């Protein structure tokens, strides 16, 4: 079994829980997820199966989109609805639509974020949530992330009440904490806030419309049609630049050979996919660190030994 299965992750399960359950359903051990989603978060979680686990990191590194909800009026320990209240300040004025849009404009582009204490980021080899559970506060590393776009999913002109809620859609880079973004939005409006709802609606090339539930996956397994819903591993690489190669070069690529850097890819700093005429991805290449006219294999995806079943 090989391919990418776009899973609709339900609330109440960790990403690892989803992998564990799918290993049982699919009766295979080689299953991996493509980026952690908190238990309360629902939505798109591409699952890599078999040889496709080799490309999981390229889905993880690609952009993602979320639909979330900010609740303004109080903040929590976890920055989402599952935490205990830390600070409370009733909204004592009307928040106007123009204010929210101005805040959204100011956080579009590259911004700095400090990961929440209840997160999986490691400090000193220990995950932050492990410190948080023991009541230990540690200095957290600030990271740069990119907000590509953020829009208000609410048509009101005025927002009134002791607590104010509104939904938004954001497209962002890897490593962005939407919980922290919700807190930032509240702070810029002058009030404590937290994220009260979150759903991932896009991950790399996969959207909500592509996703299957656990029940649907089980039915496909029972009917013997699971292969019909698995996406080829190439789907995970659709956002990367491609180098078309012929059969002669393909044999070299399968054996991990260095290749001459083509002129049109010399300005590309990221990974490059070597692809056959029929669209088969053979390997991921990148610029050679010391030989500017060459690029070297980062990861061979398919080779003759694997095809013959000897590895």
N, C-alpha and C positions, 0 to 999 in steps of 0.2 A: 504494500500500500504506500503510495507516494502522492503528495500534493498538499495544497493549502485549503483548510476548511474554515470558512468564515463563520465563527460561532457568535450567536447572540448571547452574551453573558448576562445571566439573571442577577438580581440583587441577592446578597446573602452568601455568595461564594467568592473566595479569593481566586486569582488567576491560576494558582497551583491546584486548587480544588477542582477547577475545570479540567486541567490536564489529567489529574488523577482519575476523574470520572470518565473522560474520553478514552483513556488507556483501557479501561474495562469494556466500554461499549464497542470500541474498534478492535479490541483484542490484539493490540500491538503496544510495545513499550516505547518505541521511538516517536514520542509526541512532545512538542514544546510550544509554549505560548510566545507572544511577540511584544511583551511589554505589560507590566503589572497594572491592573486596575484594582482600586480599593473595593472591598466587599459590597459597599452600598452602591457602587457605580454600575450601571448597566450599559449594554451596547456592544459595539463591534470589537471582537477579540479574535483576530486571525490566528488559527492554530496550524502549526507546521507538522507534517507527518512524513516519516521515512526520510528520504534524501532531501526533502524540502526543509528539514531542520537546519541545513547548511545556510539557508538564506534568511533565517529568522531575524538576524540583526539588521538586515536591510529594510525590513518592514518596520522594526522598532525605530530605526533612525529616520524614517520618512515622516512627513508632516501628518498631523492629526487634527480632527475637528470635533468639537463638543457642543452640546446644548446644555446650559446650566442655569441655575437660578440663584440669585443673590438675595439673602434676607438681611436687611439693614435694621439695626436696633440693638443687637447683642452679638458678641463674639463667643467662640467656644475653644476649648483646649485643643481640639483636633482640626479646627477651622471648617468643620462640616457639621451636619445636624446630629451626628452621633456623640459629640463631645459634651462636656459639662460647660455651663455658662461661666465665662471669665469676666466679661465686662458688659454692662447693660446701660444703654442710654436711649430713652424713648425718642423717636423722631418728632421734634417739636416745631417743625416747619414744613412747608410744601417743597418737595424736591421736583424741580422742573425737568422736563425731557431734555432741554438744551444742556443742562448741567451734566446729565448722564452721558449724552453724546460727546460732550467736551472731554469728559474723563476717558471715554473709550478712545477718542482721538489721541489723547496724551499717552496712552499705554500701548498704542500701535507701533510696531517696530521692535528694535532690540531694547529689552529692559533687564533689570537685575532683580532676582528673586532670592529670598532666603528660604530654604526648604522648611516646612513645618516640623516640629519635634516628633509628631506622629507620622513619620515617613520612613521609607526603606533606605534612605541615603546613609552611607557608612561614615562614621567619624572614629578614627582610631581602631578600625576593624570591627566596630560594633554598630548595628543599625540604630538610627535615632529613636525609633519607637521602643527599642529595648531600654534605652536611657529613660525615655518618657514614662514608661510603665513603672520604673523604680523611683520616679520623682526627681531624676537628676537632669539638670539643665546644662547643656554643653554649647560651646560656640559652634555655630553652624556655618558652613562655607556658602558664600554668596555665589550664585551662578548667573550667567547671561543666557537668556532665552529670547526667542523671537515670536512676537504676536503678528501674524500675517494680516489678519482682519478680525474685527469684532463688531457685531451688530446687535441692536436691541430688538428682541422679539416681543414687543409690547407696543400697542398703538396709543397708549395714554399720553396726554400732554402734562398731566400733573400726578404726583404720587404722594398720597396723604395717609397718615395713620401712625400709631405708635411704633409699629414695625411696618416696613415697606418691602415688598418683594417684586422682582422683575426678572424675566428670563432673557438670556442672551445666547448668541452662537459665536464661537471663537475658533479660528484656525491658527495653529501654533506649531512650534518646533518641538522636537524631542526634549523631555526634561522639564516641560512647563507644568507647574502645579496650579490647576484651576482653582483649588481651594484657596491658595494664597492670592490668586488673582481676585477672587471675590472679596477677600479681606482688604486688598489694596483699593478696590473700587469704593468700598465703604469708607475707608480712611480718607480718600480724596474727596468724598462728599461730606466728611465731618462726623462720621458715626462708626461705632463698632459694627462688624458684619461677619457673616459666614456663608458658606455655600450650602444651600438647603436641598439641592437636587443636581445630579450630573449624569449625562448619558453621552457616551462616545458615539458619534454618528459617522465618522470616517477614520480609517487607518490605512495609510498608503492608498492602494487602488481599491480598497474594500469599503463598502458603505452598508448602512442598515438594511437596504433592500437585498443585499447579497447574503445576509446572515440566516443561519438555520438554528432552531432551538434544539435542546437535547432530545426532546420527543421526536422531532423530525429526523434527526440523525439516527436514532434508534430504529425508526420505521424503515429508513433506507438500508440499514444493516440487515434487518429482518427480510427485506425484499431482495437483497443482493444488488442494490442499485447505488451503493455508496460512491462508487467511482464516478458516477454521473454528476456528483455535486462537489467533487474535489477539483480545485483549480490548479493548473500546472505551476511549478515553482517559478517559471518565468514571469508570472503575474506579480510576484513580489519585487521584481527587478524592472518593472515597466517605466519607473521614473528615472532610471540611470541611463547614461549615454551608452550606445552600442557600437561595437566594432564587428562588421560583417567579415567572416573568414571563410576561405574555401576548404575543401577536404584535406588538402596537403597541410595547410596550417593547422587545421583542426587536430591532426594527429600529434603535432608538436605541442599544442595547447593541452591536450589530454595528459601529456607527460611533463607538464610544468615548465615549458621552455620560455625564455625571455623573448619578447617580440619588439620589433621596431615600432617606435611611436609614430602613428600617422599624423600628418600635418594638422588635420581638422580636430584632433583631440589633444594637441599640445597645451591648450589653455585649460584643459579640464584637470582639476586638482583632486577630485573624488574618485570613487571606484568606477571602473568601466567593464561592461559585460561583453565578452567575446561570444558571438552568436553565429550559428550556421545559417545557410540560406533558407532552411525550413523553420527558422525561429527557435532553434534549440540552444539554450544557454549552456556553454561548456565550462566557463571559468570566469572568475572576477579578477581583474588586473588593476594595478595602480602604477603610478610613476616610479621608476627606479630611483632610490635615494641618492645614488652617486653617478648614474649614467643617464643624463637628461634625454638622450635620444631613444632610450629603451623603457619598456615597462614590464613589470614582473607580476607573476601570479600571486594573488592573495589567497585564493581559494579555488581549487579545481572541483567543479560540481559533478562532472561526469567523466569517467575514464574507462579504458578498455577492461581493466581488472574488475571494476565494479559490475560492468555489463556482463562479464563472464561469470560473475558470482564467486570470485576467488578472494574477495576482501569483504 
